[in-house]
Amino acid sequence: MQSFIDQEYFTHFFSSIFNTVRFSEKEKLMEEIFDFFAHKTDIFVDSDFAEILSSLDKSIQQPVSTLFFTQLTTGRNGNKIYTGQQNKFRELRRVDIYSKLKIPFASFWLGKDYNFPVTKYSEKNPYIFISKDNDVKEWSKISRKHTFWIGKTENINKEEVLTSWEMLKPFAHQYKDIIISDRYCLKDETGIRKNILPVISNLSLSPELISNVIFFAKPGMLFNNSLADTHELISEQLLQYNIKANVTIYVSHKTPHDRYIITNNYFIKSGDSFDYFNAGGKLKTKGTHLSINPVFDANKTELNELLRTLKEIRIKSSEDMYYGSKSKCILDLI
């Protein structure tokens, strides 16, 4: 994850930390944001720390300096801080930042006005956009994670039971690309119609923003045992959801056994194939968990290894092992 934070937002953020009611919900969320800055993202700042410090009220300059050098710049888990990055913020002159910036996972924390409102940038890009006016509220949305139980037996851990793919709607977000890696999820028409397509739809806030829908499956586990037939079925059905994306299907024995969904903002893992429900909406799986995490809160090693594996499959696939357009996608940005 790469995060772009302008001086005005940092000034607001540090001021808020020292002026928030103790033990309040806002303080808890501000601490979560600080933990994100400190441990879970590379940071690009348009100014340097001395400028940020001088813009603060003198009463908090020393505490902020101590906080910066003892907690924000140490123990960063390999993530770095880059200052004087004004050039990065020039991309905000255009509303479509993704096509120019060409990075898979990013967030923008903006304290001043740019060419377009934050809401407009958010609508047009698969990135997180947060302003000083809505940071706590937006953070509470984008940091949500959840584990569902899916099964016919009683859930002994008392997790919420997933009874419909519509229960994913609270996690709907903007994304350009969605990758579904599941050896068996494309093996029949019912599974595709009742499971895979609703997943793609319910996770999307803006279907028209989706550019690529990419599948990784196992050879021989396709509708009609045909790449072409499976591709045609999915492409036609996506149109019913107003999704006019490039669809690409790869088949490989190297497709991981575990089942995953990756978008520009979320990492989703299932203990069973995503083919959960039958034609009547009844559960097929005997029992499994579905975990949903923001990309920045996912197991970094697991996510990176998965992306490397899928990228290798994509690069090495011969013409008979994939169907669809190899258009530029998130895997090319890794």
Secondary structure, DSSP 4 states (H G I P E B T S, - for coil): -EEEE-HHHHHHHHHHHTTSPTTSHHHHHHHHHHHHHHHS-EEEESS-HHHHHHTS-HHHHHHHHHHIIIIISS--TT--EE---HHHHGGGGSS--HHHH--SSEEEEE-S--SS-HHHHHHHSSSEEEETTTHHHHHHHHT--EEEEEESS--TT-PEEP--GGGGGGG-B--SEEEEE-TTTTSSHHHIIIIIHHHHHHTBS-GGG--EEEEEE-TT-SGGG-HHHHHHHHHHHHHTTT---EEEEEE-TTS-SSEEEEESSEEEEESS-S--B-TTS-B-SSEEEEEEEEGGGS-HHHHHHHHHHHHHHHHH--GGGEEE-----GGGG-
